[in-house]
Amino acid sequence: MKFRSIVVLALLMTEITAARTGFGGDTPAPAGTASGHVLTLAEAVSSARAHQPALELARGALVTSFGQADQARAALLPQVNGSASYNRATNNYVTQPGGTVPAGKPATTTSFATIPLWKASLSASQLIYDFGETINRWKAAQVAADALGESVHITETQIAYNARVAFFTARAAKDLVGVARDALANQEKHLAQVKRFVEAGTHPAIDLTQTRADRATAQLQLITAENTYSVAKASLNQAMGVERSIDYDLSDEEYPAVEGEDGSVEKLVDEAKQLRPEMANLRLNARSQELSLRSAHDMIWPQLSLSGSVYDSGQSLDRTTWNFSGLLVMSVPIYQGGAIRAQIRQAEGQLRQAKAQLETESQQVRFDVEQARLGIRAAKGAIAAAEDALANTRDRLRLAEGRYAAGFGSIIELGDAQVALTTSAAQKVQAQYQLYTARAQLIKALGRNE
């Protein structure tokens, strides 16, 4: 018994020395640095704004919309057309019944001979007045194009948000790799400790078997964490709109507090309603529908237009004769089968929809701001709780290691303490991830271009 006590004391001193040099300590192991570039959050967001094809799609739609607006404007401007032709045709004729046959001419001629005809013409037309129908249609198209300009800003905001979330998703995965490595390192040290105890005969052999199983589980968890980190970086590449290797690491920066995140919610909501591109887009869309409705109402009034043409024609280029004509037209839509009334009803319905969408978005803005603020508040509380749990589970593991080394604790108690430490460390990582993503969500909800 005296010999056994000496062995236990010697092993205990060994474990205390190991603890002082890092055994069971809280010094985190590096989370797996890659051999490539260390990517920052600012670089990720900048890359997404520069390379994400979704933004190019939105810009293409904007260019299309401006083209449609220019087409609507064209109806207000002069329309000028020129043409030139050369024609060859037979000159056969037949005298109509009751007609007079010219002297020396037959009543009917038939021949395959042709004669040429050269003709050049220039025509122009101009809408003079239509009670605002065309000009309101043009204004509606212009405002619709401006609304699509805000859609580009919506896409930019969403792209930046996606990049931030993907970055911090990968950062959380990286931190979990560090947690898994710490857990494996502890299991390796536990294995060496238990092996010495079993060889000394102070603990049963089953403890060594259990510790080896725990180490294998920790190895599997590390492999899974590393794979999750790699997949998260691949997703980050997609969010950035780039095709590149995932052989890079992420910076360990934190997402700073958003200005006003702890302030008045009403102030934040007012800011969001002014800055959010979704609100600007829907306000412009409602204005466009109002102009379209006005244009539809103006269709019931007359249209006044002027057109004219001048042309020069003859059988040869040196024997041509010019003529010109002019035409002033007033067209009155008397009955169109109810088409004008149907277009008015359609425009009225579209305007009601636009106003309803604007009100719906206003409510959505408030919800987004509230949700982001509550997410930040909850994440801050979760971080404080996770830090407290982490400190206590570290103490629990330290005590469990001491009890086991002294022969008073069991291998189950030691394993449970290690699991508790790993779990609380992972919970802290998750709480930090929730805080960063909630702040990114608040930036998006406010419509800030950061």
C-alpha positions in Angstrom: 0.0 0.0 0.0 2.9 2.3 0.8 4.4 1.6 -2.7 1.0 2.2 -4.3 0.7 5.6 -2.6 4.2 6.6 -3.7 3.3 5.7 -7.3 0.0 7.6 -7.2 1.8 10.7 -5.8 4.5 10.5 -8.4 2.0 10.3 -11.2 -0.1 13.2 -9.7 3.0 15.4 -9.6 3.6 14.5 -13.3 0.1 15.5 -14.2 0.4 18.8 -12.3 3.5 19.6 -14.2 1.8 18.7 -17.5 -1.2 21.0 -16.6 1.2 23.9 -15.9 2.7 23.4 -19.4 -0.6 23.3 -21.2 -2.4 20.1 -20.2 -6.1 20.8 -19.9 -5.3 24.5 -20.2 -7.3 27.2 -22.1 -4.6 28.1 -24.7 -6.3 27.5 -28.0 -4.6 25.5 -30.7 -4.2 27.1 -34.1 -7.3 26.4 -36.2 -5.6 25.2 -39.3 -3.7 27.8 -41.2 -3.7 27.3 -45.0 -0.7 28.0 -47.1 -2.4 30.7 -49.1 -3.7 34.2 -48.6 -5.5 35.2 -45.3 -8.8 36.6 -46.4 -10.4 39.5 -44.6 -14.1 40.4 -44.4 -13.6 43.6 -46.3 -11.9 41.7 -49.1 -14.7 39.2 -49.2 -17.4 41.9 -49.5 -15.4 43.8 -52.1 -14.9 40.7 -54.2 -18.6 39.9 -54.1 -19.5 43.4 -55.3 -16.9 43.2 -58.1 -17.5 39.6 -59.3 -20.9 38.4 -58.3 -22.9 37.7 -61.6 -26.2 38.4 -59.9 -25.2 42.1 -59.8 -24.5 42.0 -63.6 -27.9 40.5 -64.2 -29.5 43.4 -62.3 -27.5 46.0 -64.3 -28.5 44.3 -67.5 -32.2 44.6 -66.5 -31.6 48.3 -65.8 -30.1 48.9 -69.2 -33.1 47.1 -70.8 -35.5 49.3 -68.8 -33.8 52.5 -70.0 -34.0 51.3 -73.5 -37.7 50.8 -73.1 -38.0 54.3 -71.7 -36.2 55.7 -74.8 -38.6 53.8 -77.0 -41.5 55.4 -75.3 -40.0 58.8 -75.8 -39.5 58.2 -79.5 -43.2 58.6 -80.2 -42.9 62.3 -79.1 -40.2 63.1 -81.6 -40.3 63.6 -85.4 -40.4 60.4 -87.4 -38.4 60.7 -90.6 -38.0 58.0 -93.2 -36.2 57.9 -96.6 -36.4 55.4 -99.4 -35.1 54.8 -102.9 -36.2 52.3 -105.4 -35.7 51.1 -109.0 -38.5 49.2 -110.7 -39.1 47.6 -114.1 -42.6 46.7 -115.2 -44.6 46.2 -118.4 -46.8 49.0 -119.7 -49.7 47.0 -121.1 -53.1 48.4 -120.9 -56.7 47.8 -121.9 -59.3 50.4 -122.6 -62.1 50.3 -120.1 -65.7 49.9 -121.3 -67.0 53.3 -122.3 -63.5 54.7 -122.6 -62.0 56.6 -125.5 -59.4 54.9 -127.6 -56.6 57.3 -128.5 -56.1 57.9 -132.2 -53.8 55.5 -133.8 -53.7 53.4 -130.6 -55.1 49.9 -130.2 -57.7 49.3 -127.6 -55.5 46.7 -126.0 -51.7 46.3 -125.9 -49.7 43.2 -124.9 -46.0 43.1 -124.8 -43.2 41.7 -122.6 -41.2 44.9 -123.0 -40.6 46.7 -119.7 -39.9 50.3 -118.8 -37.8 51.5 -115.8 -38.9 53.7 -113.0 -36.6 55.4 -110.5 -38.1 56.8 -107.3 -36.6 58.5 -104.2 -38.8 59.7 -101.4 -38.5 61.4 -98.0 -41.4 61.3 -95.5 -41.8 62.8 -92.0 -44.5 62.8 -89.3 -44.9 64.5 -86.0 -47.4 64.0 -83.1 -48.8 67.4 -82.3 -51.1 66.8 -79.3 -52.8 63.9 -77.7 -53.8 65.3 -74.3 -50.8 63.8 -72.5 -51.3 60.1 -73.4 -47.9 59.6 -75.0 -45.9 61.9 -72.7 -47.3 60.2 -69.6 -46.5 56.8 -71.0 -42.9 58.0 -71.5 -42.7 59.5 -67.9 -44.1 56.2 -66.6 -41.3 54.3 -68.4 -38.7 56.7 -67.1 -39.8 56.2 -63.5 -40.0 52.4 -64.0 -36.3 52.6 -65.1 -35.4 54.6 -62.0 -37.2 51.9 -59.9 -35.0 49.3 -61.5 -32.0 51.4 -60.6 -33.0 50.9 -57.0 -33.3 47.2 -57.7 -29.6 47.2 -58.5 -29.0 48.7 -55.0 -31.2 45.9 -53.6 -29.0 43.3 -55.3 -25.8 45.1 -54.1 -27.1 45.0 -50.5 -28.1 41.4 -50.7 -24.8 40.4 -52.2 -22.8 42.2 -49.4 -25.1 40.5 -46.8 -24.6 37.1 -48.4 -20.8 37.6 -48.4 -20.7 38.6 -44.7 -22.9 35.7 -43.6 -20.8 33.3 -45.7 -17.6 34.7 -44.2 -18.7 34.4 -40.6 -20.2 30.9 -41.3 -16.7 29.9 -42.5 -15.1 31.7 -39.5 -17.4 29.7 -37.1 -16.3 26.5 -38.9 -12.7 27.5 -38.5 -13.1 28.2 -34.8 -14.9 24.8 -34.4 -11.8 23.2 -36.0 -9.8 24.8 -33.2 -12.2 23.4 -30.6 -11.9 20.0 -32.1 -8.2 20.2 -32.1 -8.1 21.2 -28.5 -10.4 18.3 -27.6 -8.2 15.9 -29.5 -5.1 17.2 -27.8 -6.7 16.7 -24.4 -7.7 13.2 -25.3 -4.2 12.4 -26.4 -2.8 13.6 -23.1 -5.6 11.7 -21.2 -4.6 8.6 -23.1 -0.9 9.0 -22.1 -2.0 9.6 -18.5 -4.3 6.6 -18.3 -1.8 4.4 -20.0 0.8 5.2 -17.3 -1.8 4.6 -14.6 -2.9 1.2 -16.0 0.7 0.1 -16.5 1.4 1.1 -12.9 -1.6 -1.0 -11.8 -3.4 1.9 -10.1 -6.4 1.9 -12.5 -8.2 -0.8 -14.4 -7.5 -1.7 -18.0 -11.0 -0.8 -19.1 -10.1 2.9 -18.5 -7.5 2.6 -21.2 -10.0 1.1 -23.6 -12.5 3.9 -22.9 -9.9 6.6 -23.4 -8.8 5.1 -26.7 -12.5 5.2 -27.8 -12.8 8.8 -26.7 -9.6 9.7 -28.6 -11.0 8.0 -31.8 -14.2 10.0 -31.4 -12.2 13.2 -31.0 -10.3 12.4 -34.2 -13.6 11.8 -36.1 -14.9 15.1 -34.8 -11.8 16.9 -36.0 -12.0 15.4 -39.5 -15.7 16.4 -39.7 -14.9 20.0 -38.5 -12.1 20.3 -41.0 -14.3 19.1 -43.8 -17.1 21.5 -42.7 -14.5 24.4 -42.8 -13.5 23.5 -46.4 -17.1 23.3 -47.5 -17.8 26.7 -45.9 -14.9 28.3 -47.8 -16.2 26.8 -51.0 -19.6 28.4 -50.2 -17.8 31.7 -49.5 -16.1 31.5 -52.9 -19.6 31.2 -54.4 -20.9 34.2 -52.4 -17.9 36.2 -53.6 -18.6 35.2 -57.2 -15.1 33.8 -57.8 -13.7 30.5 -58.9 -10.6 29.9 -56.9 -8.9 27.4 -54.6 -10.0 27.1 -51.0 -6.3 27.0 -50.0 -6.6 30.2 -47.9 -7.4 31.1 -44.3 -9.7 33.6 -42.8 -8.7 36.5 -40.6 -9.7 36.3 -36.9 -11.3 39.8 -36.9 -14.5 40.5 -35.2 -17.6 42.3 -36.6 -17.7 45.6 -34.7 -20.9 47.0 -33.2 -23.4 48.6 -35.6 -24.0 52.3 -34.8 -27.3 52.6 -33.0 -27.8 48.9 -32.4 -28.7 49.6 -28.7 -30.6 52.8 -29.5 -34.2 53.6 -30.2 -35.9 51.2 -32.5 -38.2 54.0 -33.9 -35.1 55.9 -35.0 -33.7 52.9 -36.7 -37.0 52.1 -38.4 -37.2 55.7 -39.7 -33.7 55.5 -41.0 -34.4 52.2 -42.7 -37.6 53.5 -44.4 -35.5 56.3 -45.9 -32.4 54.3 -46.9 -33.8 50.9 -47.8 -33.6 50.5 -51.6 -36.7 48.3 -51.5 -38.7 51.3 -50.2 -37.4 53.6 -52.9 -38.0 51.0 -55.5 -41.7 50.5 -54.5 -42.3 54.3 -54.2 -41.0 54.8 -57.7 -43.0 51.8 -58.9 -46.2 53.3 -57.4 -45.4 56.6 -59.2 -44.9 54.8 -62.5 -48.3 53.1 -62.1 -49.9 56.5 -61.4 -48.5 57.9 -64.7 -49.6 54.8 -66.5 -53.1 55.2 -65.2 -53.1 58.9 -66.3 -51.9 57.8 -69.8 -54.7 55.3 -70.0 -57.3 57.9 -69.2 -55.9 60.2 -71.9 -56.5 57.5 -74.5 -60.2 58.6 -74.7 -59.2 62.0 -76.2 -58.4 62.8 -79.9 -54.9 62.7 -81.3 -53.6 65.4 -83.7 -50.6 64.6 -86.0 -49.0 66.1 -89.1 -47.2 64.1 -91.8 -45.7 65.0 -95.2 -43.6 63.5 -97.9 -41.6 64.6 -101.0 -40.5 62.4 -103.7 -38.8 62.5 -107.1 -39.4 59.8 -109.8 -38.9 59.2 -113.5 -37.8 56.6 -116.1 -34.2 57.6 -115.8 -32.1 59.5 -113.3 -31.7 62.5 -115.6 -35.5 62.7 -116.3 -37.3 62.8 -112.9 -40.1 64.9 -111.6 -40.6 65.9 -108.0 -43.8 66.1 -106.0 -44.7 66.7 -102.4 -47.8 66.2 -100.1 -48.9 67.1 -96.6 -51.5 65.6 -94.3 -53.0 66.9 -91.1 -54.9 64.2 -89.2 -57.1 64.2 -86.2 -58.1 60.8 -85.0 -60.9 60.3 -82.5 -61.4 57.0 -80.7 -65.1 56.6 -81.0 -65.5 52.9 -80.1 -62.7 50.4 -79.6 -64.7 47.5 -78.3 -64.1 48.5 -74.7 -60.3 48.2 -75.0 -59.6 51.7 -73.6 -61.8 51.1 -70.5 -60.2 47.7 -70.0 -56.7 49.3 -70.1 -57.9 51.9 -67.5 -59.1 49.1 -65.2 -55.9 47.2 -65.6 -53.9 50.4 -64.7 -56.1 51.0 -61.7 -55.5 47.4 -60.5 -51.7 47.7 -61.0 -51.7 51.0 -59.0 -53.6 49.4 -56.1 -51.1 46.5 -56.1 -48.1 48.9 -56.1 -49.5 50.8 -53.1 -50.2 47.6 -51.2 -46.7 46.3 -51.9 -45.3 49.6 -50.6 -47.3 49.2 -47.3 -46.3 45.6 -47.0 -42.6 46.5 -47.4 -43.0 49.2 -44.8 -44.2 46.6 -42.3 -41.4 44.2 -43.4 -38.8 46.9 -42.8 -40.0 47.3 -39.2 -39.9 43.5 -38.7 -36.4 43.2 -40.2 -35.0 45.9 -37.9 -36.7 44.5 -34.8 -35.6 40.9 -35.6 -31.9 42.0 -36.1 -31.9 44.0 -32.9 -33.4 41.2 -30.9 -30.9 38.8 -32.5 -28.0 41.0 -31.4 -29.4 41.3 -27.9 -29.9 37.5 -27.6 -26.5 36.8 -29.0 -24.8 39.1 -26.5 -26.6 37.3 -23.7 -25.7 33.9 -25.1 -22.0 34.9 -25.4 -21.9 36.0 -21.7 -23.6 32.7 -20.7 -21.3 30.7 -22.9 -18.2 32.4 -21.5 -19.4 31.6 -17.9 -20.1 28.0 -18.9 -16.7 27.7 -20.6 -14.9 28.9 -17.5 -16.8 26.5 -15.3 -16.3 23.5 -17.6 -12.6 24.2 -17.7 -12.5 24.1 -13.9 -14.6 21.0 -14.0 -12.1 19.3 -16.3 -9.2 20.4 -14.2 -10.8 19.0 -11.1 -11.8 15.8 -12.8 -8.2 15.3 -14.0 -6.9 15.9 -10.5 -9.5 13.5 -9.0 -8.7 10.8 -11.5 -4.9 11.2 -11.0 -5.4 10.9 -7.2 -7.5 7.7 -7.7 -10.8 9.2 -6.5 -12.5 9.9 -9.9 -13.6 7.6 -12.6 -12.9 7.5 -16.3 -16.5 8.3 -16.9 -16.3 11.5 -14.8 -13.2 12.5 -16.8 -14.8 11.8 -20.1 -18.0 13.7 -19.2 -15.9 16.7 -18.1 -14.1 16.7 -21.5 -17.4 16.5 -23.4 -18.8 19.4 -21.3 -15.8 21.6 -22.1 -15.9 20.8 -25.8 -19.7 21.5 -25.9 -19.4 24.8 -24.1 -16.5 25.9 -26.3 -18.7 25.1 -29.4 -21.6 27.0 -27.9 -19.4 30.1 -27.5 -18.4 29.9 -31.1 -22.1 29.6 -32.1 -23.1 32.6 -30.0 -20.3 34.7 -31.6 -21.5 33.6 -35.0 -25.1 34.6 -34.2 -23.9 38.0 -33.0 -21.9 38.7 -36.2 -24.7 37.5 -38.5 -27.3 39.5 -36.6 -25.2 42.7 -37.0 -24.9 41.9 -40.7 -28.6 41.5 -40.8 -29.1 44.9 -39.1 -26.8 46.6 -41.7 -29.0 45.1 -44.5 -32.2 45.9 -42.7 -31.1 49.6 -42.4 -30.1 49.8 -46.0 -26.6 51.1 -45.1 -24.0 50.8 -47.8 -21.1 49.5 -45.7 
